[in-house]
Amino acid sequence: MFQVLYSPGAGKALQKMPKGIAKRVVESIEDLSRVDDPKRYIKKLKGSFGVPIYSYRVGDYRIILSVNDEVLAIYVIDVGDRSTIYRKY
């Protein structure tokens, strides 16, 4: 099982979302942390340099994250609507 860590920006984004959507996003992240290989369910972003950055789809929302296989950690960088989230990355 992978440990889930949230950036301060991701925490703020989740607080600004409607409660139902935020709950669905958090549950999806928890489900992802329970699988053996989370990289099977996420999409690598093309412009990521250094540490690979991935996108995980939950309805119309996207979760930008990084996966560290060595320490079994998923680091949630940002969460947002698909129409605006990719402009940052």
MDTraj code that builds the backbone (N, CA, C; nanometers):
import mdtraj as md
import numpy as np

residues = "MET PHE GLN VAL LEU TYR SER PRO GLY ALA GLY LYS ALA LEU GLN LYS MET PRO LYS GLY ILE ALA LYS ARG VAL VAL GLU SER ILE GLU ASP LEU SER ARG VAL ASP ASP PRO LYS ARG TYR ILE LYS LYS LEU LYS GLY SER PHE GLY VAL PRO ILE TYR SER TYR ARG VAL GLY ASP TYR ARG ILE ILE LEU SER VAL ASN ASP GLU VAL LEU ALA ILE TYR VAL ILE ASP VAL GLY ASP ARG SER THR ILE TYR ARG LYS TYR".split()
xyz = np.array([
    [0.0840, -0.1182, 0.0000],
    [0.0000, 0.0000, 0.0000],
    [0.0883, 0.1242, 0.0000],
    [0.0527, 0.2193, -0.0820],
    [0.1268, 0.3440, -0.0940],
    [0.0756, 0.4466, 0.0067],
    [0.1665, 0.5265, 0.0590],
    [0.1291, 0.6365, 0.1475],
    [0.0926, 0.7561, 0.0601],
    [-0.0112, 0.8304, 0.0981],
    [-0.0558, 0.9459, 0.0205],
    [-0.0167, 1.0731, 0.0944],
    [0.0526, 1.1632, 0.0236],
    [0.0930, 1.2924, 0.0778],
    [0.0336, 1.4018, -0.0095],
    [-0.0193, 1.5060, 0.0520],
    [-0.0818, 1.6161, -0.0213],
    [0.0030, 1.7417, -0.0090],
    [0.0203, 1.8136, -0.1191],
    [0.0875, 1.9431, -0.1145],
    [-0.0100, 2.0453, -0.0552],
    [0.0415, 2.1577, -0.0041],
    [-0.0497, 2.2613, 0.0473],
    [-0.1476, 2.3114, -0.0598],
    [-0.1013, 2.3207, -0.1843],
    [-0.1885, 2.3648, -0.2930],
    [-0.3012, 2.2677, -0.3210],
    [-0.2713, 2.1389, -0.3121],
    [-0.3742, 2.0369, -0.3336],
    [-0.4772, 2.0409, -0.2218],
    [-0.4315, 2.0631, -0.0992],
    [-0.5238, 2.0734, 0.0138],
    [-0.6188, 2.1908, -0.0017],
    [-0.5655, 2.3039, -0.0456],
    [-0.6492, 2.4229, -0.0661],
    [-0.7488, 2.4004, -0.1794],
    [-0.7034, 2.3356, -0.2867],
    [-0.7922, 2.3090, -0.3999],
    [-0.9066, 2.2173, -0.3586],
    [-0.8774, 2.1170, -0.2766],
    [-0.9827, 2.0264, -0.2290],
    [-1.0822, 2.0989, -0.1395],
    [-1.0354, 2.1933, -0.0585],
    [-1.1252, 2.2687, 0.0296],
    [-1.2183, 2.3606, -0.0490],
    [-1.1729, 2.4093, -0.1640],
    [-1.2548, 2.4997, -0.2457],
    [-1.3586, 2.4264, -0.3294],
    [-1.3405, 2.2960, -0.3489],
    [-1.4336, 2.2166, -0.4300],
    [-1.5623, 2.1908, -0.3541],
    [-1.6702, 2.1626, -0.4282],
    [-1.7926, 2.1169, -0.3608],
    [-1.7637, 1.9891, -0.2821],
    [-1.8276, 1.9744, -0.1672],
    [-1.7994, 1.8627, -0.0749],
    [-1.8109, 1.7260, -0.1419],
    [-1.9127, 1.7041, -0.2220],
    [-1.9332, 1.5743, -0.2862],
    [-1.8212, 1.5385, -0.3821],
    [-1.7760, 1.6373, -0.4586],
    [-1.6685, 1.6130, -0.5544],
    [-1.5369, 1.5904, -0.4815],
    [-1.5100, 1.6703, -0.3789],
    [-1.3865, 1.6543, -0.3017],
    [-1.3811, 1.5159, -0.2368],
    [-1.4951, 1.4699, -0.1857],
    [-1.4994, 1.3371, -0.1238],
    [-1.4698, 1.2286, -0.2274],
    [-1.5269, 1.2431, -0.3467],
    [-1.5038, 1.1458, -0.4547],
    [-1.3566, 1.1442, -0.4971],
    [-1.2942, 1.2617, -0.5033],
    [-1.1531, 1.2716, -0.5409],
    [-1.0654, 1.2038, -0.4362],
    [-1.0903, 1.2322, -0.3084],
    [-1.0102, 1.1730, -0.2011],
    [-1.0275, 1.0212, -0.1984],
    [-1.1490, 0.9734, -0.2160],
    [-1.1723, 0.8287, -0.2191],
    [-1.1004, 0.7634, -0.3367],
    [-1.0968, 0.8308, -0.4514],
    [-1.0270, 0.7767, -0.5681],
    [-0.8767, 0.7690, -0.5442],
    [-0.8228, 0.8702, -0.4784],
    [-0.6800, 0.8687, -0.4455],
    [-0.6503, 0.7551, -0.3479],
    [-0.7365, 0.7356, -0.2495],
    [-0.7174, 0.6264, -0.1538],
    [-0.7257, 0.4908, -0.2242],
    [-0.8182, 0.4764, -0.3179],
    [-0.8284, 0.3520, -0.3952],
    [-0.7006, 0.3278, -0.4750],
    [-0.6463, 0.4346, -0.5344],
    [-0.5228, 0.4236, -0.6114],
    [-0.4057, 0.3810, -0.5222],
    [-0.4058, 0.4250, -0.3990],
    [-0.2950, 0.3920, -0.3084],
    [-0.2972, 0.2453, -0.2659],
    [-0.4094, 0.1784, -0.2824],
    [-0.4229, 0.0389, -0.2398],
    [-0.3810, -0.0631, -0.3457],
    [-0.3622, -0.0207, -0.4694],
    [-0.3252, -0.1149, -0.5753],
    [-0.1746, -0.1397, -0.5739],
    [-0.1323, -0.2504, -0.6330],
    [0.0096, -0.2858, -0.6346],
    [0.0924, -0.1947, -0.7248],
    [0.0375, -0.1580, -0.8397],
    [0.1094, -0.0738, -0.9359],
    [0.0189, 0.0405, -0.9812],
    [0.0226, 0.1553, -0.9118],
    [-0.0667, 0.2657, -0.9490],
    [-0.0367, 0.3261, -1.0861],
    [0.0825, 0.3045, -1.1383],
    [0.1176, 0.3631, -1.2679],
    [0.0370, 0.3026, -1.3824],
    [-0.0272, 0.1890, -1.3591],
    [-0.1148, 0.1301, -1.4610],
    [-0.2397, 0.2134, -1.4835],
    [-0.2785, 0.2947, -1.3848],
    [-0.4054, 0.3670, -1.3897],
    [-0.3891, 0.5169, -1.4116],
    [-0.2656, 0.5632, -1.4256],
    [-0.2417, 0.7064, -1.4419],
    [-0.1701, 0.7329, -1.5737],
    [-0.1761, 0.8589, -1.6187],
    [-0.1169, 0.8975, -1.7467],
    [0.0009, 0.9910, -1.7216],
    [0.1147, 0.9600, -1.7815],
    [0.2333, 1.0436, -1.7661],
    [0.2174, 1.1698, -1.8503],
    [0.2489, 1.2847, -1.7892],
    [0.2431, 1.4105, -1.8627],
    [0.3711, 1.4270, -1.9435],
    [0.3592, 1.4751, -2.0656],
    [0.4721, 1.4797, -2.1577],
    [0.5769, 1.5835, -2.1216],
    [0.5399, 1.6959, -2.0678],
    [0.6359, 1.8024, -2.0422],
    [0.7093, 1.7911, -1.9105],
    [0.6948, 1.6819, -1.8391],
    [0.7565, 1.6715, -1.7074],
    [0.9048, 1.6379, -1.7190],
    [0.9874, 1.7184, -1.6527],
    [1.1326, 1.6992, -1.6519],
    [1.1754, 1.6587, -1.5114],
    [1.2814, 1.5812, -1.5022],
    [1.3283, 1.5376, -1.3711],
    [1.2371, 1.4313, -1.3159],
    [1.1599, 1.4656, -1.2152],
    [1.0655, 1.3721, -1.1536],
    [0.9422, 1.3622, -1.2434],
    [0.9051, 1.2434, -1.2861],
    [0.7867, 1.2294, -1.3722],
    [0.6587, 1.2725, -1.2997],
    [0.5753, 1.3448, -1.3714],
    [0.4476, 1.3911, -1.3179],
    [0.3374, 1.3199, -1.3945],
    [0.2347, 1.2786, -1.3219],
    [0.1256, 1.2014, -1.3795],
    [-0.0080, 1.2709, -1.3581],
    [-0.1061, 1.2309, -1.4374],
    [-0.2424, 1.2806, -1.4258],
    [-0.3354, 1.1616, -1.4009],
    [-0.4293, 1.1801, -1.3088],
    [-0.5267, 1.0758, -1.2771],
    [-0.6653, 1.1355, -1.2947],
    [-0.7497, 1.0689, -1.3700],
    [-0.8814, 1.1208, -1.4056],
    [-0.9876, 1.0754, -1.3062],
    [-1.0666, 1.1725, -1.2589],
    [-1.1833, 1.1451, -1.1749],
    [-1.2957, 1.2326, -1.2285],
    [-1.3767, 1.1775, -1.3174],
    [-1.4838, 1.2553, -1.3796],
    [-1.4255, 1.3680, -1.4627],
    [-1.4717, 1.4907, -1.4385],
    [-1.4200, 1.6076, -1.5095],
    [-1.3015, 1.6704, -1.4372],
    [-1.2557, 1.6091, -1.3317],
    [-1.1437, 1.6614, -1.2540],
    [-1.0188, 1.5783, -1.2777],
    [-0.9033, 1.6435, -1.2629],
    [-0.7759, 1.5758, -1.2795],
    [-0.6918, 1.5964, -1.1538],
    [-0.6195, 1.4910, -1.1192],
    [-0.5300, 1.4947, -1.0053],
    [-0.3884, 1.4870, -1.0611],
    [-0.3077, 1.5869, -1.0332],
    [-0.1691, 1.5887, -1.0765],
    [-0.0871, 1.5315, -0.9614],
    [-0.0093, 1.4274, -0.9908],
    [0.0626, 1.3593, -0.8837],
    [0.1959, 1.3047, -0.9299],
    [0.2758, 1.2643, -0.8327],
    [0.4032, 1.1997, -0.8562],
    [0.4059, 1.0718, -0.7746],
    [0.4654, 0.9666, -0.8284],
    [0.4707, 0.8375, -0.7601],
    [0.6164, 0.8016, -0.7347],
    [0.6480, 0.7686, -0.6100],
    [0.7817, 0.7237, -0.5740],
    [0.7723, 0.5766, -0.5349],
    [0.8207, 0.4883, -0.6222],
    [0.8128, 0.3444, -0.5988],
    [0.9079, 0.2969, -0.4890],
    [1.0170, 0.3695, -0.4684],
    [1.1164, 0.3269, -0.3701],
    [1.0639, 0.3353, -0.2267],
    [0.9909, 0.4420, -0.1963],
    [0.9381, 0.4587, -0.0596],
    [0.7876, 0.4351, -0.0540],
    [0.7296, 0.3887, -0.1652],
    [0.5853, 0.3606, -0.1740],
    [0.5016, 0.4812, -0.1326],
    [0.5222, 0.5923, -0.2046],
    [0.4495, 0.7151, -0.1739],
    [0.3895, 0.7752, -0.3001],
    [0.2690, 0.8291, -0.2857],
    [0.2023, 0.9061, -0.3905],
    [0.1926, 1.0481, -0.3382],
    [0.2509, 1.1424, -0.4118],
    [0.2494, 1.2828, -0.3712],
    [0.1527, 1.3583, -0.4616],
    [0.0422, 1.4046, -0.4039],
    [-0.0597, 1.4775, -0.4792],
    [-0.0157, 1.6231, -0.4884],
    [0.0112, 1.6693, -0.6098],
    [0.0625, 1.8040, -0.6326],
    [-0.0508, 1.9050, -0.6433],
    [-0.1536, 1.8717, -0.7217],
    [-0.2637, 1.9652, -0.7439],
    [-0.3874, 1.8883, -0.7888],
    [-0.5021, 1.9506, -0.7694],
    [-0.6304, 1.8944, -0.8098],
    [-0.7110, 2.0068, -0.8714],
    [-0.7781, 1.9791, -0.9835],
    [-0.8599, 2.0832, -1.0437],
    [-0.9399, 2.0334, -1.1616],
    [-1.0218, 2.1230, -1.2140],
    [-1.1036, 2.0930, -1.3303],
    [-1.0138, 2.0727, -1.4518],
    [-1.0515, 1.9808, -1.5375],
    [-0.9670, 1.9466, -1.6519],
    [-0.9469, 2.0623, -1.7475],
    [-1.0383, 2.1591, -1.7468],
    [-1.0267, 2.2712, -1.8399],
    [-0.9166, 2.3692, -1.7999],
    [-0.8746, 2.3683, -1.6732],
    [-0.7749, 2.4659, -1.6290],
    [-0.6496, 2.4047, -1.5675],
    [-0.6545, 2.2821, -1.5228],
    [-0.5431, 2.2249, -1.4459],
    [-0.4172, 2.2076, -1.5292],
    [-0.4289, 2.1752, -1.6562],
    [-0.3110, 2.1486, -1.7382],
    [-0.2342, 2.2748, -1.7754],
    [-0.2923, 2.3910, -1.7587],
    [-0.2225, 2.5161, -1.7922],
    [-0.1025, 2.5392, -1.7005],
    [-0.1070, 2.4822, -1.5815],
    [0.0024, 2.4991, -1.4858],
    [0.1176, 2.4042, -1.5123],
    [0.0905, 2.2923, -1.5803],
    [0.1922, 2.1873, -1.5940],
    [0.2204, 2.1589, -1.7357],
])
top = md.Topology()
chain = top.add_chain()
for i, resn in enumerate(residues, 1):
    res = top.add_residue(resn, chain, resSeq=i)
    for name in ("N", "CA", "C"):
        top.add_atom(name, md.element.get_by_symbol(name[0]), res)
traj = md.Trajectory(xyz[None], top)
